[in-house]
């Protein structure tokens, strides 16, 4: 099972989501930004690295908010939602084609990647 960290950046009752770009698996689906843990890496270290690589933004990682196990055709992942604070707003997309700050109550109206849905449901219940 692949371990994948996902950023849960919440500000003013809105959460950051990114849309998977053209040619990517799950093209056009929205997700919490993040990526696979490397050998010996903690989820918190992973999400800080991934946000810098994918969005060009520094961040500080906090607690794990929720986890979701999902079986995609390519294998099973454990998506680990980690609360993060971004140090800046100047997001630069590299692998995604869009980003948005979506209201917690409207999060479940998006076309979310399947593994992200249980985490979105938990966020809507907890904060929405």
KANOR-V442238 format. One record per helix or strand. SS is the DSSP state (~ for helix, > for strand). FROM is the first residue (numbers start at 1). LEN is the number of residues. If there is no record, write none. Layout:
# KANOR-V442238
ss=[SS | SS]
from=[FROM | FROM]
len=[LEN | LEN]
This chain:
# KANOR-V442238
ss=[> | > | > | > | ~ | > | > | > | ~ | > | ~]
from=[2 | 14 | 30 | 34 | 43 | 59 | 75 | 96 | 107 | 112 | 114]
len=[10 | 7 | 2 | 3 | 13 | 14 | 12 | 8 | 3 | 1 | 14]
